[in-house]
Amino acid sequence: MGSGKPLVGVLGGMGPLATVDFLHKLVEECQADRDQDHVPVLAWNVPQIPDRQKALTETGESPLATLQAAVRLLEAAGATRIVIPCNTAHYWFDALQAASTVPFIHIVDATLTRLRASGRSGERVGLLATRGARDSRLYQDRLDAVGIDSVVSSDEELDSLFTPGCYAVKRGSLIEGGQLLQRAAEQLLARGATRLVLACTEVPVALASIQSPLLEISVDTNRALASACVAYWQGAQPDCIGQASIADPDP
């Protein structure tokens, strides 16, 4: 294990509701009998980070400097692991990890662990992701490496359904966002997807707001990341040695 008492630093604010959703799921995933059994967390939920989607389409400034400053704050506060409950922000994951002395837990690795544990052979995964996450192949390359086929949204679907749905959530219009994102998901299913990965942390909040039945066949990346944090926390406890997973890369 790493040195020091475990403390999960959350680099959030992208968006703020997605961060709150992650923290809620972190509590749900930790089957605790008392307050003291829950994962200790330090959350940096500051939404004044340059827009990740606009940065990756070269219509806005890069968020990297702001993200690096946030990482330094989490490091100084004593974080022993850092997580980012935003999929698109993982475009800068390698740069952030390289500049930090604190190990990060990658949301895609956490998601693949959950997907493979609950999946079936021959599945085709539909990725509900931003254009930046799609074009950088944030998920596709890792899925390919473990033999899982995937299908992604087209440019037209991103422009008319996914992106406006995502920004509807950011402005608080959850029902509108849920309806648009469900339609984007249905397009993936129509092209052969048998399982969905909600590869944007705004999506599960939106689908839950309309009680979408598609949640039943979906892997929630926020919940997967929360589960990985719980595995790290439990593996760091003296009575839980040996339970660490990919969430804890230290020997």
C-alpha positions as CSV (number, residue, x, y, z in Angstrom):
1,M,0.0,0.0,0.0
2,G,1.0,3.6,-0.3
3,S,2.2,5.5,2.8
4,G,-0.1,7.6,5.0
5,K,-3.7,7.2,5.9
6,P,-6.0,6.6,2.9
7,L,-7.7,9.7,1.6
8,V,-9.4,9.9,-1.8
9,G,-9.1,13.2,-3.5
10,V,-11.9,14.0,-5.9
11,L,-11.0,16.3,-8.8
12,G,-14.6,17.4,-9.6
13,G,-16.6,20.3,-10.9
14,M,-17.1,18.8,-14.4
15,G,-19.9,19.3,-13.9
16,P,-20.8,19.9,-10.3
17,L,-23.9,17.7,-10.3
18,A,-21.9,14.8,-11.7
19,T,-19.5,15.2,-8.8
20,V,-22.3,15.2,-6.3
21,D,-23.7,12.1,-8.0
22,F,-20.3,10.4,-7.7
23,L,-20.1,11.2,-4.0
24,H,-23.6,9.9,-3.4
25,K,-22.7,6.6,-5.2
26,L,-19.5,6.4,-3.2
27,V,-21.6,6.2,-0.1
28,E,-24.0,3.7,-1.6
29,E,-21.2,1.4,-2.8
30,C,-19.6,1.2,0.6
31,Q,-21.6,-1.2,2.6
32,A,-20.8,0.3,6.0
33,D,-22.3,-0.3,9.4
34,R,-21.2,3.1,10.8
35,D,-19.9,6.5,9.7
36,Q,-16.3,5.5,10.4
37,D,-16.5,2.6,7.8
38,H,-17.1,5.0,4.9
39,V,-14.4,6.1,2.4
40,P,-12.6,9.3,3.6
41,V,-12.9,11.9,0.8
42,L,-11.6,15.3,0.0
43,A,-13.7,16.8,-2.8
44,W,-12.6,19.7,-5.0
45,N,-15.9,20.6,-6.7
46,V,-15.0,23.8,-8.4
47,P,-16.8,24.2,-11.8
48,Q,-14.7,27.2,-13.1
49,I,-12.7,24.8,-15.3
50,P,-12.5,25.5,-19.0
51,D,-15.0,23.4,-21.0
52,R,-13.5,20.1,-21.9
53,Q,-15.6,19.5,-24.9
54,K,-14.9,22.9,-26.4
55,A,-11.1,22.4,-25.7
56,L,-11.1,19.2,-27.7
57,T,-12.9,20.7,-30.6
58,E,-10.4,23.7,-30.5
59,T,-13.2,26.2,-29.8
60,G,-12.1,26.8,-26.2
61,E,-9.0,27.0,-24.0
62,S,-7.3,23.9,-22.5
63,P,-8.4,23.0,-18.9
64,L,-5.0,21.4,-18.2
65,A,-3.5,24.2,-16.2
66,T,-6.6,24.5,-14.0
67,L,-6.7,20.7,-13.5
68,Q,-3.0,20.7,-12.6
69,A,-3.5,23.4,-10.0
70,A,-6.4,21.4,-8.5
71,V,-4.2,18.3,-8.3
72,R,-1.6,20.2,-6.4
73,L,-4.2,21.3,-3.9
74,L,-5.4,17.8,-3.4
75,E,-1.8,16.6,-3.0
76,A,-1.1,19.3,-0.4
77,A,-4.2,18.3,1.5
78,G,-3.0,14.8,1.9
79,A,-4.8,12.8,-0.8
80,T,-3.4,9.3,-1.3
81,R,-5.4,8.5,-4.4
82,I,-7.0,11.0,-6.9
83,V,-10.1,10.3,-9.0
84,I,-11.8,12.4,-11.7
85,P,-15.6,11.8,-12.1
86,C,-15.5,13.2,-15.6
87,N,-14.7,10.9,-18.6
88,T,-13.7,13.6,-21.1
89,A,-11.2,15.1,-18.6
90,H,-9.3,11.8,-18.8
91,Y,-8.0,13.0,-22.1
92,W,-5.4,14.8,-19.9
93,F,-5.0,11.9,-17.5
94,D,-1.5,11.0,-18.5
95,A,-0.3,14.6,-18.2
96,L,-1.9,14.9,-14.8
97,Q,-0.6,11.6,-13.5
98,A,3.0,12.3,-14.8
99,A,3.1,15.6,-12.8
100,S,1.7,14.1,-9.6
101,T,3.3,12.0,-6.9
102,V,-0.1,10.6,-6.0
103,P,-1.5,7.6,-8.0
104,F,-4.7,8.2,-9.9
105,I,-7.6,5.7,-10.4
106,H,-8.6,5.7,-14.1
107,I,-12.3,5.8,-14.7
108,V,-12.0,3.5,-17.8
109,D,-10.1,0.9,-15.9
110,A,-12.7,0.9,-13.2
111,T,-15.5,0.7,-15.7
112,L,-13.9,-2.2,-17.5
113,T,-13.6,-4.1,-14.2
114,R,-17.3,-3.6,-13.6
115,L,-18.3,-4.4,-17.2
116,R,-16.3,-7.6,-17.3
117,A,-17.5,-8.8,-13.9
118,S,-21.2,-8.4,-14.9
119,G,-21.0,-8.9,-18.7
120,R,-21.6,-11.8,-21.0
121,S,-19.5,-13.1,-23.9
122,G,-20.3,-11.6,-27.3
123,E,-21.7,-8.4,-26.0
124,R,-21.5,-5.2,-28.1
125,V,-21.1,-2.1,-26.0
126,G,-22.7,1.2,-27.0
127,L,-20.7,4.2,-25.8
128,L,-22.6,7.3,-24.7
129,A,-19.7,9.7,-24.8
130,T,-18.7,13.2,-25.8
131,R,-17.2,13.8,-29.2
132,G,-13.8,14.4,-27.5
133,A,-14.0,11.0,-25.7
134,R,-15.1,9.3,-28.8
135,D,-12.5,10.8,-31.1
136,S,-9.6,10.2,-28.6
137,R,-10.8,6.6,-28.4
138,L,-10.8,6.8,-24.6
139,Y,-12.9,3.6,-24.3
140,Q,-12.6,2.0,-27.7
141,D,-8.9,1.1,-27.5
142,R,-9.2,-0.5,-24.0
143,L,-12.3,-2.4,-25.1
144,D,-10.5,-3.6,-28.2
145,A,-7.7,-4.8,-26.0
146,V,-10.0,-7.1,-24.0
147,G,-12.0,-8.3,-27.1
148,I,-15.1,-6.3,-26.5
149,D,-16.8,-4.8,-29.6
150,S,-18.2,-1.3,-29.4
151,V,-20.4,1.2,-31.3
152,V,-20.3,5.0,-31.0
153,S,-22.6,7.9,-31.8
154,S,-22.4,9.4,-35.2
155,D,-21.5,13.1,-35.8
156,E,-25.2,13.8,-36.5
157,E,-26.3,12.0,-33.3
158,L,-23.8,14.0,-31.3
159,D,-24.9,17.3,-32.7
160,S,-28.6,16.7,-32.4
161,L,-29.0,14.5,-29.4
162,F,-26.0,13.8,-27.2
163,T,-24.3,17.2,-26.9
164,P,-27.5,19.2,-26.4
165,G,-28.6,16.6,-23.9
166,C,-25.4,16.9,-22.0
167,Y,-25.6,20.7,-21.9
168,A,-29.2,20.5,-20.8
169,V,-28.1,18.7,-17.7
170,K,-25.5,21.3,-17.0
171,R,-28.1,24.0,-17.0
172,G,-30.4,22.0,-14.8
173,S,-32.9,20.8,-17.4
174,L,-32.7,17.2,-16.4
175,I,-35.9,15.9,-18.1
176,E,-35.0,17.5,-21.4
177,G,-31.5,16.1,-21.1
178,G,-32.7,12.7,-20.2
179,Q,-35.0,12.5,-23.2
180,L,-32.3,13.6,-25.6
181,L,-29.7,11.2,-24.1
182,Q,-32.2,8.3,-24.2
183,R,-32.8,8.9,-27.9
184,A,-29.0,8.9,-28.4
185,A,-28.8,5.6,-26.6
186,E,-31.6,4.1,-28.6
187,Q,-29.6,4.9,-31.8
188,L,-26.7,2.8,-30.5
189,L,-29.1,-0.1,-29.6
190,A,-30.6,0.1,-33.1
191,R,-27.1,-0.4,-34.5
192,G,-26.5,-3.6,-32.6
193,A,-25.4,-2.5,-29.1
194,T,-26.5,-5.0,-26.4
195,R,-25.1,-3.1,-23.4
196,L,-24.5,0.6,-22.8
197,V,-21.6,2.3,-21.1
198,L,-22.6,5.7,-19.8
199,A,-19.3,7.2,-20.7
200,C,-20.2,10.7,-19.6
201,T,-21.0,11.3,-15.9
202,E,-23.9,13.6,-16.8
203,V,-25.7,10.8,-18.5
204,P,-26.7,8.6,-15.5
205,V,-28.2,11.6,-13.7
206,A,-30.2,12.5,-16.8
207,L,-31.5,9.0,-17.4
208,A,-32.4,8.5,-13.8
209,S,-34.5,11.8,-13.9
210,I,-36.8,10.2,-16.5
211,Q,-36.6,6.7,-14.9
212,S,-35.2,5.3,-18.1
213,P,-35.4,1.5,-18.5
214,L,-32.1,1.7,-20.3
215,L,-30.4,2.0,-17.0
216,E,-31.0,-1.7,-16.5
217,I,-28.6,-2.6,-19.3
218,S,-26.1,0.2,-18.6
219,V,-22.8,0.4,-16.8
220,D,-22.6,3.7,-14.9
221,T,-19.0,5.0,-15.0
222,N,-19.5,7.1,-11.9
223,R,-20.6,4.1,-9.9
224,A,-17.8,2.0,-11.3
225,L,-15.3,4.7,-10.2
226,A,-17.0,4.8,-6.8
227,S,-16.6,1.0,-6.5
228,A,-12.9,1.2,-7.3
229,C,-12.5,3.8,-4.5
230,V,-14.2,1.5,-2.1
231,A,-11.9,-1.4,-3.2
232,Y,-8.9,0.9,-2.5
233,W,-10.2,2.0,0.9
234,Q,-11.1,-1.5,2.0
235,G,-7.7,-2.9,0.8
236,A,-5.9,-0.3,2.8
237,Q,-7.5,-1.4,6.1
238,P,-5.6,-3.8,8.3
239,D,-8.5,-6.3,8.4
240,C,-9.0,-6.2,4.7
241,I,-5.5,-6.9,3.4
242,G,-5.7,-8.8,0.1
243,Q,-8.9,-7.2,-1.2
244,A,-7.2,-4.5,-3.2
245,S,-7.9,-4.5,-6.9
246,I,-6.9,-2.5,-10.0
247,A,-7.8,0.5,-8.0
248,D,-4.6,0.1,-5.9
249,P,-1.5,-0.4,-8.1
250,D,0.9,-0.5,-5.2
251,P,2.4,-3.8,-4.2
